[in-house]
Amino acid sequence: MRSSEDTICVVIINYHSQALVNDCLNHLNYLQRKDLEYLIVDNSEHPDTDLIKSKHRDVLIHRSNRNLGFAGGCNIGLRHAMQEKNRYVLLLNPDTRFEQDFIAPLLAALETIPNAGMAGPLIFEDAELRRPWQGIGRLNWWLGGPIQRWKKAKYDYNEPIDVPFLSGCALLLRLDAVKSVGLMDERYFLYFEDTDYSRRFICCGWPVILVPQAQILHAQSSTIGRHSRAQVYFLSRNRIWLTRRWAPRHQFAFFMLFNTLLKIPSMLVYGLWRRRIDIAGAFLAGYLDGLLKYVEKSDGE
């Protein structure tokens, strides 16, 4: 009988997207791996798992009483994996697709580099154009934190690469590291909780690595909607929280000046031009909450 230590707990957050979750589970089944166990965290306001239950009877479903956001949903999965004494947990967005086994290179990297805490794949957002979405990122605190860059000639793409952050879109975590670092900061709710988590791992001595041989496709913001009020609000608020927490003070001050003098007026112009004043309002609300509701520490640390 297979023990929990030999299995990887795959955690997928469902928010009114069970068709996407079902397709994602189908793709995972195509990999024919015998070491995967699945936990679906249903954050939907009303139960949204009928299709999943009918098509994937071996999947464990956790029904939340309320929408806990991405961070809160992931924390349920992390607690479950620790209780089951798994060694690894894979956080995976339901809107991801893959043409080959991306888990094997991630697992091999963590097995080879025992002090690495988390590993992530290269992520593309277009199957035909291979348009990159996550590569070797850098942190520019002057402009608010995470930026992706793609300069392939400067890197050996056959070996794992230390990076300053990874996306929670697809993330293999070592549970020993999670026990050391703590859980995700649920106050972020959505967006930048993964960057914050990456920084905490690194500060606790657990390197974060990108594994170029692991590659997936990702349909960005397919569950919340691109340019929705919720997306704009959380991006605006959480970027301030992230930068305030991790940036040197002078860089945070510059970012806030940039935000105040350039970003807010540009969002107002964009809202008027697109006839989407609600977008400008969401950005301003996020800006104000980012300043007024910031707390230094979370319960998960």
C-alpha positions in Angstrom: 0.0 0.0 0.0 1.3 3.4 -1.0 2.1 5.7 2.0 1.3 9.5 2.0 5.0 10.3 2.0 5.2 8.7 -1.5 2.3 10.8 -2.9 2.1 14.4 -4.0 -1.0 16.3 -2.9 -2.4 18.3 -5.8 -4.4 21.3 -4.6 -6.7 23.1 -7.0 -8.9 26.0 -6.1 -12.4 26.1 -7.6 -14.3 29.3 -7.8 -17.3 28.8 -10.1 -15.0 27.1 -12.6 -15.7 23.4 -12.2 -15.5 22.9 -16.0 -11.9 24.2 -15.9 -11.2 22.0 -12.9 -12.6 19.0 -14.7 -10.4 19.6 -17.8 -7.3 20.1 -15.6 -7.9 16.8 -13.8 -8.3 15.1 -17.2 -4.9 16.5 -18.3 -3.4 15.3 -15.0 -4.8 11.8 -15.6 -3.3 11.8 -19.1 0.1 11.9 -17.3 -0.6 8.5 -15.9 1.3 9.3 -12.7 0.6 7.0 -9.8 1.8 9.3 -7.1 -0.8 12.0 -7.2 -3.7 12.6 -4.8 -6.2 15.4 -5.4 -7.9 18.0 -3.1 -10.3 20.5 -4.7 -11.1 23.5 -2.5 -14.5 24.9 -3.5 -14.5 28.6 -2.8 -17.8 29.2 -4.7 -20.6 31.0 -3.0 -22.8 28.0 -3.9 -21.6 24.4 -4.3 -20.1 24.0 -7.7 -18.7 20.5 -7.9 -21.4 18.2 -9.4 -19.4 17.7 -12.6 -16.2 17.0 -10.7 -17.9 14.5 -8.4 -19.4 12.6 -11.4 -16.3 12.5 -13.5 -13.6 12.1 -10.8 -14.8 10.0 -7.9 -11.4 9.6 -6.4 -11.0 13.3 -5.8 -11.4 14.8 -2.3 -13.4 17.9 -2.2 -13.3 20.5 0.6 -16.3 22.9 0.7 -15.5 26.3 2.2 -18.2 28.2 4.0 -17.1 31.3 2.3 -14.7 32.5 -0.4 -11.3 32.4 1.2 -9.5 33.7 -1.9 -6.5 32.0 -3.5 -4.3 32.2 -0.4 -6.9 30.9 2.0 -7.8 28.0 -0.3 -4.2 27.1 -0.7 -3.7 27.1 3.1 -6.5 24.5 3.4 -4.6 22.3 1.0 -1.3 22.9 2.8 -2.9 22.0 6.2 -4.4 18.9 4.7 -1.1 17.8 3.2 0.7 18.3 6.4 -1.9 16.3 8.3 -1.6 13.5 5.8 2.2 13.7 6.2 2.9 14.2 2.5 6.3 15.3 1.5 5.3 17.6 -1.4 2.2 19.6 -2.4 1.5 20.9 -5.9 -0.6 24.1 -6.1 -2.1 24.3 -9.5 -4.5 26.7 -11.2 -7.5 25.1 -12.9 -6.8 27.0 -16.1 -3.4 25.4 -16.7 -2.7 22.9 -19.5 0.3 20.8 -20.3 1.6 18.8 -23.2 4.0 16.7 -21.2 4.8 15.7 -17.6 5.9 18.9 -15.9 5.8 17.4 -12.5 8.7 15.0 -13.0 11.3 17.8 -13.6 10.0 19.8 -10.6 10.2 16.9 -8.3 13.6 15.9 -9.6 14.9 19.4 -8.9 13.6 19.4 -5.3 15.1 15.9 -4.8 18.4 17.0 -6.2 18.6 20.3 -4.3 17.5 19.4 -0.8 17.5 22.9 0.6 15.2 24.3 -2.1 11.8 25.1 -0.7 9.7 25.5 -3.9 10.0 24.9 -7.6 8.0 26.3 -10.5 7.9 25.7 -14.3 8.2 28.0 -17.3 4.7 29.3 -18.0 3.4 30.3 -21.4 0.0 31.9 -22.2 -0.3 30.9 -25.8 0.2 27.4 -27.2 1.1 28.5 -30.8 3.0 31.7 -30.2 4.7 30.4 -27.0 4.2 33.8 -25.5 6.0 33.8 -22.1 4.1 34.5 -18.9 6.6 33.3 -16.2 10.3 33.1 -16.7 13.3 34.4 -14.8 11.7 37.3 -12.8 13.3 40.2 -11.1 12.1 42.6 -8.4 12.0 46.3 -9.2 10.8 47.9 -6.1 10.9 51.4 -7.7 8.0 50.3 -9.9 6.2 48.0 -7.4 7.9 44.6 -7.4 7.8 41.6 -9.7 8.7 41.9 -13.3 9.2 39.1 -15.8 12.2 39.0 -18.1 13.2 36.7 -20.9 16.9 36.7 -21.9 17.5 33.1 -22.8 21.1 33.6 -24.0 22.2 34.6 -20.5 21.1 31.5 -18.7 21.6 27.7 -18.9 18.1 26.5 -19.5 19.1 22.9 -18.8 19.5 23.5 -15.0 17.3 24.9 -12.3 17.7 28.6 -11.7 17.5 30.5 -8.4 14.8 33.2 -8.8 13.5 35.9 -6.4 9.8 34.8 -6.8 7.5 32.3 -8.5 3.9 32.2 -9.5 1.3 30.3 -7.5 -0.2 29.3 -10.8 1.9 26.1 -10.6 4.1 25.6 -7.6 5.6 22.4 -6.1 6.3 23.0 -2.4 8.4 21.0 0.0 6.3 20.4 3.1 9.3 20.6 5.5 9.8 24.1 4.2 6.2 25.0 4.7 6.4 23.8 8.3 9.4 26.1 8.8 8.0 29.2 7.0 4.3 29.0 7.8 1.3 29.3 5.6 0.4 31.9 3.0 -0.7 35.4 4.1 -4.5 35.2 3.6 -4.9 38.9 3.8 -3.7 39.3 0.2 -6.8 37.1 -0.8 -5.8 37.3 -4.5 -2.6 38.4 -6.3 1.0 38.8 -5.0 0.5 36.3 -2.1 2.8 34.0 -4.1 5.5 36.7 -4.4 5.3 37.4 -0.7 5.4 33.7 0.1 8.5 33.3 -2.1 10.3 36.1 -0.3 9.5 34.5 3.1 10.9 31.2 1.9 14.1 32.8 0.8 14.4 34.8 4.0 14.1 31.6 6.0 16.9 29.9 4.0 14.8 27.9 1.5 15.8 28.9 -2.1 13.1 29.3 -4.7 14.0 27.7 -8.1 12.7 27.9 -11.7 12.9 24.6 -13.6 13.0 25.4 -17.3 12.5 21.7 -18.4 9.0 21.9 -16.8 6.6 23.9 -19.0 2.9 24.6 -18.9 0.3 26.8 -20.5 -1.9 29.2 -18.6 -5.0 31.2 -19.5 -4.4 34.3 -17.4 -7.3 35.5 -15.2 -9.8 33.1 -16.7 -11.7 32.7 -13.4 -11.8 36.3 -12.1 -11.8 38.0 -15.5 -9.2 40.3 -17.0 -9.7 44.0 -16.2 -12.6 43.2 -13.8 -13.2 45.4 -10.8 -12.0 42.7 -8.4 -8.8 42.2 -10.4 -7.9 45.9 -10.5 -8.7 46.4 -6.8 -6.6 43.5 -5.5 -3.7 44.3 -7.8 -3.7 47.9 -6.7 -4.1 47.2 -3.0 -1.7 44.2 -2.8 1.1 45.8 -4.8 1.2 48.5 -2.1 1.2 45.9 0.7 3.9 43.9 -1.0 6.2 46.8 -1.7 5.6 48.4 1.7 6.7 45.1 3.3 9.7 44.2 1.3 11.1 47.3 -0.4 13.7 49.6 1.1 12.0 52.7 2.4 13.3 55.1 -0.2 12.2 52.8 -3.0 8.7 52.4 -1.4 8.5 56.2 -1.2 9.4 56.5 -4.9 6.8 53.9 -5.8 4.1 55.6 -3.9 5.0 58.9 -5.6 4.8 57.2 -9.0 1.5 55.6 -8.0 0.0 58.9 -6.8 1.2 61.2 -9.5 1.1 59.0 -12.6 -0.8 55.8 -12.0 -4.0 57.2 -10.5 -4.4 59.9 -13.3 -3.6 57.4 -16.0 -6.3 55.0 -14.6 -8.8 57.9 -14.6 -8.0 58.6 -18.2 -8.3 54.9 -19.1 -11.6 54.7 -17.3 -13.0 57.7 -19.2 -11.7 56.5 -22.5 -13.0 53.0 -22.1 -16.2 54.2 -20.4 -15.2 52.2 -17.4 -15.2 54.6 -14.5 -15.7 51.6 -12.2 -12.2 50.4 -13.1 -10.7 53.8 -12.0 -12.8 53.6 -8.8 -11.6 50.1 -8.1 -8.0 51.2 -8.5 -8.5 54.1 -6.2 -10.2 52.0 -3.6 -7.3 49.5 -3.7 -4.9 52.4 -3.4 -6.6 53.8 -0.3 -7.0 50.3 1.4 -3.3 49.6 0.6 -2.3 52.6 2.6 -4.9 52.5 5.4 -5.3 48.8 6.1 -1.7 47.5 6.0 -0.6 45.2 8.8 3.0 44.1 9.2 2.6 40.5 10.1 0.0 37.7 9.5 -1.1 34.8 11.7 0.5 32.4 9.3 4.0 33.5 10.1 
